[in-house]
């Protein structure tokens, strides 16, 4: 949905991007790459189809993906 702007389940174009909220400590589906609370938070951005409810999660930055690879890969 991020790239096509179209829902793969129902073909709707009624897509909304839900960004990370930097001011909340535990917002969204963040990935934490450190055992220290609130350190090294990688935001996971959600794309939601407002017609059928399908959701995709994306780590949009290359640096975030690189950090995940170093930590978990």
PASEBA-1860 file (N, C-alpha, C; in nm, 3 decimals):
! residues 73
1> XXXXXXXX> 0.082/-0.119/0.000/0.000/0.000/0.000/0.086/0.125/0.000 ~ 0.202/0.116/0.068/0.291/0.232/0.072/0.332/0.273/-0.069 ~ 0.367/0.176/-0.151/0.417/0.206/-0.285/0.307/0.218/-0.390 ~ 0.205/0.135/-0.378/0.101/0.131/-0.482/-0.016/0.227/-0.456 ~ -0.028/0.271/-0.328/-0.142/0.356/-0.287/-0.275/0.287/-0.310 ~ -0.271/0.153/-0.309/-0.390/0.072/-0.334/-0.387/-0.049/-0.240 ~ -0.501/-0.082/-0.181/-0.509/-0.195/-0.090/-0.500/-0.326/-0.168 ~ -0.410/-0.418/-0.127/-0.398/-0.545/-0.198/-0.514/-0.640/-0.171
9> XXXXXXXX> -0.595/-0.613/-0.071/-0.707/-0.701/-0.037/-0.837/-0.661/-0.106 ~ -0.867/-0.529/-0.108/-0.996/-0.487/-0.164/-0.983/-0.387/-0.278 ~ -0.861/-0.351/-0.316/-0.830/-0.259/-0.425/-0.873/-0.115/-0.400 ~ -0.906/-0.082/-0.277/-0.944/0.055/-0.244/-0.822/0.147/-0.249 ~ -0.847/0.271/-0.280/-0.741/0.373/-0.276/-0.758/0.464/-0.153 ~ -0.846/0.424/-0.062/-0.874/0.499/0.060/-0.773/0.456/0.168 ~ -0.647/0.498/0.151/-0.535/0.455/0.234/-0.488/0.572/0.319 ~ -0.459/0.544/0.445/-0.409/0.646/0.537/-0.277/0.599/0.595
17> XXXXXXXX> -0.179/0.691/0.599/-0.049/0.664/0.662/-0.057/0.710/0.807 ~ -0.027/0.621/0.901/-0.029/0.653/1.044/0.116/0.662/1.090 ~ 0.165/0.786/1.114/0.306/0.802/1.151/0.331/0.770/1.297 ~ 0.458/0.755/1.331/0.500/0.740/1.470/0.478/0.873/1.541 ~ 0.444/0.867/1.668/0.432/0.986/1.751/0.557/0.994/1.838 ~ 0.650/1.082/1.803/0.778/1.092/1.872/0.764/1.130/2.019 ~ 0.653/1.194/2.057/0.635/1.242/2.194/0.585/1.135/2.290 ~ 0.538/1.024/2.238/0.491/0.915/2.324/0.602/0.814/2.339
25> XXXXXXXX> 0.615/0.761/2.458/0.724/0.667/2.486/0.698/0.529/2.426 ~ 0.575/0.489/2.413/0.545/0.354/2.365/0.443/0.357/2.253 ~ 0.451/0.456/2.166/0.351/0.466/2.060/0.380/0.368/1.947 ~ 0.275/0.327/1.883/0.288/0.245/1.763/0.348/0.108/1.785 ~ 0.395/0.052/1.678/0.457/-0.079/1.679/0.608/-0.063/1.672 ~ 0.664/0.017/1.758/0.807/0.044/1.753/0.888/-0.083/1.778 ~ 1.007/-0.085/1.720/1.102/-0.194/1.743/1.216/-0.135/1.824 ~ 1.242/-0.194/1.939/1.349/-0.145/2.026/1.471/-0.233/2.007
33> XXXXXXXX> 1.586/-0.171/1.978/1.709/-0.245/1.952/1.807/-0.232/2.067 ~ 1.757/-0.194/2.184/1.839/-0.181/2.303/1.760/-0.232/2.422 ~ 1.830/-0.285/2.522/1.761/-0.331/2.643/1.729/-0.215/2.737 ~ 1.786/-0.098/2.710/1.758/0.019/2.791/1.625/0.081/2.746 ~ 1.539/0.109/2.841/1.408/0.165/2.811/1.421/0.294/2.731 ~ 1.343/0.304/2.625/1.330/0.422/2.540/1.455/0.454/2.458 ~ 1.551/0.366/2.452/1.671/0.388/2.372/1.658/0.312/2.240 ~ 1.712/0.369/2.136/1.717/0.303/2.004/1.580/0.253/1.959
41> XXXXXXXX> 1.487/0.343/1.949/1.352/0.312/1.903/1.346/0.327/1.752 ~ 1.309/0.222/1.681/1.289/0.226/1.537/1.138/0.235/1.512 ~ 1.092/0.346/1.453/0.947/0.357/1.432/0.899/0.267/1.318 ~ 0.785/0.205/1.342/0.718/0.125/1.239/0.595/0.204/1.197 ~ 0.593/0.244/1.071/0.485/0.326/1.016/0.376/0.233/0.963 ~ 0.251/0.266/0.994/0.139/0.182/0.949/0.065/0.249/0.835 ~ 0.023/0.167/0.741/-0.065/0.210/0.633/-0.194/0.131/0.649 ~ -0.307/0.203/0.657/-0.435/0.141/0.687/-0.532/0.165/0.573
49> XXXXXXXX> -0.598/0.059/0.528/-0.707/0.073/0.432/-0.832/0.109/0.512 ~ -0.889/0.224/0.484/-1.006/0.270/0.559/-1.136/0.208/0.510 ~ -1.129/0.124/0.407/-1.249/0.053/0.362/-1.259/-0.087/0.422 ~ -1.151/-0.166/0.417/-1.159/-0.303/0.467/-1.082/-0.325/0.598 ~ -0.994/-0.231/0.634/-0.921/-0.243/0.759/-0.787/-0.312/0.750 ~ -0.746/-0.352/0.631/-0.616/-0.415/0.614/-0.506/-0.318/0.654 ~ -0.399/-0.369/0.719/-0.290/-0.284/0.766/-0.157/-0.341/0.720 ~ -0.068/-0.253/0.673/0.071/-0.289/0.643/0.161/-0.209/0.736
57> XXXXXXXX> 0.269/-0.272/0.780/0.369/-0.207/0.865/0.498/-0.191/0.786 ~ 0.561/-0.073/0.798/0.684/-0.045/0.725/0.787/0.023/0.815 ~ 0.910/-0.020/0.806/1.023/0.056/0.859/1.073/0.134/0.739 ~ 1.048/0.264/0.738/1.069/0.342/0.616/1.213/0.387/0.594 ~ 1.295/0.393/0.699/1.431/0.445/0.681/1.532/0.332/0.665 ~ 1.626/0.356/0.578/1.734/0.259/0.558/1.817/0.242/0.684 ~ 1.839/0.351/0.758/1.917/0.341/0.881/1.844/0.256/0.985 ~ 1.713/0.266/0.990/1.634/0.182/1.081/1.644/0.036/1.045
65> XXXXXXXX> 1.635/0.006/0.915/1.648/-0.134/0.871/1.788/-0.187/0.898 ~ 1.890/-0.102/0.879/2.028/-0.144/0.907/2.047/-0.175/1.056 ~ 1.989/-0.093/1.143/1.999/-0.115/1.288/1.930/-0.245/1.328 ~ 1.814/-0.274/1.268/1.743/-0.399/1.296/1.827/-0.518/1.251 ~ 1.889/-0.507/1.135/1.976/-0.616/1.084/2.093/-0.640/1.179 ~ 2.157/-0.531/1.226/2.270/-0.545/1.319/2.226/-0.610/1.450 ~ 2.109/-0.573/1.498/2.064/-0.622/1.628/2.008/-0.763/1.622 ~ 1.925/-0.792/1.523/1.853/-0.918/1.520/1.898/-1.015/1.411
73> X> 1.975/-0.963/1.314/2.012/-1.044/1.199/2.128/-1.132/1.224
END
